[in-house]
Amino acid sequence: MNLQKNIPLKEHTTFKIGGPAEYFVEATSAEELQEALLWAKENKQQYLVLGGGSNLLISDDGYKGLVIKLKLDKLEFIDTKVIVGPGVKLAYLLNTSLEHSLTGLEFAAGIPGTVGGAIRGNAGTFGLGMADVVKKIKYLDESNEIREMYGHQSGFAYRHSIFKENNWIIVQAELELEHGNTEKSRALIKERLDKRQEAQPNQPSAGCIFKNIRFEEVDDLEVLKNKHVEVDNFLQFKKIPAAYLIDRAGLKGYTIGDAQVSEIHANYIINKGQATAEQVIMLISFIKQQIRDKYGIQLQEEVQIVV
Ligand SMILES: Cc1cc2nc3c(=O)[nH]c(=O)nc-3n(C[C@H](O)[C@H](O)[C@H](O)COP(=O)(O)OP(=O)(O)OC[C@H]3O[C@@H](n4cnc5c(N)ncnc54)[C@H](O)[C@@H]3O)c2cc1C
């Protein structure tokens, strides 16, 4: 095991924030991952699994314990079935699938990060997500044993899965795609990427900071309507975008240090250069308090804060 020390984690996150990992190792196979987990257990160290670092805010003090960067990058196509390692980047999976004339992953266009992180959080767009394509998953449970589960058993919900709930580590997935019209698919992807380009900032960030608010989480939609929240506009997905509320609360551009609520997309906090995790956390707290005061809604973080 090639154990390294004091590796700066800001290099491993899209936010470009985070102090050093006390211990750091790359795992290129399930066995190497098991070995790393065993090392952590024997040495009484906590551990953090890292995919693409695109959904993480890591403390300025870094991580005390072992950070395991997943590099399991198997990718195999068997007709419409895809066997994929968790370390494969979603963008690479999407492009390679199209080269194999397979469609079904259009929803993943523009989502940074890896397959493992995406399955864990059921990442997606436009109402579709990993849950729609994952058929089987191999994962490590708390006893460090490899187990297998079907997609429909995986408790997938909005930005949620059984793997997130139990901190199980995905080591391989089997996806089911289809022989579709790849030209149409490429056109759709281009259209979506162009839209994202316009609607999202290109400074370092961790994507959306807060989850959108599902209608069932709101005590009384009428109360929101009385506060001029245009609830009827969101009937299709039955969710109120967090960005909409943050924007309405006048918080676009609000800045603490080098952390700023994006002027382009209110649910993004951007790192203007030297932002610290502390500044981002203060900004998150401020936004939550404002939204609670104005709309009686408690925003939930989509980003994972590691302190
Ligand atoms: C610009 C930008 C745009 C984004 N747009 C979207 C979007 O449209 N839709 C969307 O859903 N998300 C979006 N995101 C958020 C992010 O890309 C997704 O959540 C992504 O799936 C995270 O994957 P990752 O590999 O980067 O995970 P990481 O950030 O590395 O890790 C996130 C969590 O997953 C865990 N994890 C990583 N690998 C595994 C594994 N193999 N098994 C178990 N747990 C694991 C980590 O321990 C951590 O708890 C965006 C982010 C950015 C920066």
The ligand as a MOL file (V3000), in Angstrom:
LIG
                    3D

  0  0  0     0  0            999 V3000
M  V30 BEGIN CTAB
M  V30 COUNTS 53 58 0 0 0
M  V30 BEGIN ATOM
M  V30 1 C -20.2590 22.3190 -11.5040 0
M  V30 2 C -21.0100 21.1970 -10.8490 0
M  V30 3 C -22.2350 20.8020 -11.3660 0
M  V30 4 C -22.9500 19.7460 -10.7830 0
M  V30 5 N -24.1530 19.3730 -11.3150 0
M  V30 6 C -24.8350 18.3400 -10.7740 0
M  V30 7 C -26.0810 17.9220 -11.3230 0
M  V30 8 O -26.5550 18.4470 -12.3110 0
M  V30 9 N -26.7350 16.8940 -10.7310 0
M  V30 10 C -26.2160 16.2560 -9.6330 0
M  V30 11 O -26.8510 15.3000 -9.1300 0
M  V30 12 N -25.0520 16.6380 -9.0770 0
M  V30 13 C -24.3410 17.6580 -9.6160 0
M  V30 14 N -23.1630 18.0600 -9.0600 0
M  V30 15 C -22.6890 17.4360 -7.7990 0
M  V30 16 C -21.6970 16.2780 -8.0000 0
M  V30 17 O -21.0600 16.3340 -9.2550 0
M  V30 18 C -22.3970 14.9310 -7.8660 0
M  V30 19 O -22.9310 14.8160 -6.5850 0
M  V30 20 C -21.4240 13.7750 -8.1280 0
M  V30 21 O -22.1600 12.6060 -8.3150 0
M  V30 22 C -20.4160 13.5470 -7.0080 0
M  V30 23 O -19.5110 12.5480 -7.4480 0
M  V30 24 P -17.9860 12.5540 -7.0000 0
M  V30 25 O -17.3440 11.3670 -7.6110 0
M  V30 26 O -17.3550 13.8630 -7.3060 0
M  V30 27 O -18.1310 12.3440 -5.4360 0
M  V30 28 P -17.2520 12.9930 -4.2820 0
M  V30 29 O -17.5270 14.4480 -4.2120 0
M  V30 30 O -15.8480 12.5740 -4.4060 0
M  V30 31 O -17.8990 12.2740 -3.0250 0
M  V30 32 C -19.2150 12.5520 -2.6280 0
M  V30 33 C -19.6420 11.4890 -1.6160 0
M  V30 34 O -19.6820 10.2300 -2.2830 0
M  V30 35 C -18.8470 9.2920 -1.5960 0
M  V30 36 N -18.3080 8.3750 -2.5880 0
M  V30 37 C -17.4700 8.6070 -3.6260 0
M  V30 38 N -17.2350 7.4750 -4.2940 0
M  V30 39 C -17.9460 6.5050 -3.6720 0
M  V30 40 C -18.1260 5.1050 -3.8710 0
M  V30 41 N -17.5020 4.4560 -4.8410 0
M  V30 42 N -18.9360 4.4090 -3.0280 0
M  V30 43 C -19.5790 5.0370 -2.0220 0
M  V30 44 N -19.4290 6.3470 -1.7580 0
M  V30 45 C -18.6320 7.0760 -2.5860 0
M  V30 46 C -17.7880 10.1380 -0.9020 0
M  V30 47 O -17.2460 9.4620 0.2130 0
M  V30 48 C -18.6320 11.3210 -0.4790 0
M  V30 49 O -19.3400 10.9860 0.6860 0
M  V30 50 C -22.4170 19.0990 -9.6360 0
M  V30 51 C -21.1780 19.5000 -9.1150 0
M  V30 52 C -20.4710 20.5270 -9.7230 0
M  V30 53 C -19.1360 20.9160 -9.1710 0
M  V30 END ATOM
M  V30 BEGIN BOND
M  V30 1 1 1 2
M  V30 2 1 2 3
M  V30 3 2 2 52
M  V30 4 2 3 4
M  V30 5 1 4 5
M  V30 6 1 4 50
M  V30 7 2 5 6
M  V30 8 1 6 7
M  V30 9 1 6 13
M  V30 10 2 7 8
M  V30 11 1 7 9
M  V30 12 1 9 10
M  V30 13 2 10 11
M  V30 14 1 10 12
M  V30 15 2 12 13
M  V30 16 1 13 14
M  V30 17 1 14 15
M  V30 18 1 14 50
M  V30 19 1 15 16
M  V30 20 1 16 17
M  V30 21 1 16 18
M  V30 22 1 18 19
M  V30 23 1 18 20
M  V30 24 1 20 21
M  V30 25 1 20 22
M  V30 26 1 22 23
M  V30 27 1 23 24
M  V30 28 2 24 25
M  V30 29 1 24 26
M  V30 30 1 24 27
M  V30 31 1 27 28
M  V30 32 2 28 29
M  V30 33 1 28 30
M  V30 34 1 28 31
M  V30 35 1 31 32
M  V30 36 1 32 33
M  V30 37 1 33 34
M  V30 38 1 33 48
M  V30 39 1 34 35
M  V30 40 1 35 36
M  V30 41 1 35 46
M  V30 42 1 36 37
M  V30 43 1 36 45
M  V30 44 2 37 38
M  V30 45 1 38 39
M  V30 46 1 39 40
M  V30 47 2 39 45
M  V30 48 1 40 41
M  V30 49 2 40 42
M  V30 50 1 42 43
M  V30 51 2 43 44
M  V30 52 1 44 45
M  V30 53 1 46 47
M  V30 54 1 46 48
M  V30 55 1 48 49
M  V30 56 2 50 51
M  V30 57 1 51 52
M  V30 58 1 52 53
M  V30 END BOND
M  V30 END CTAB
M  END
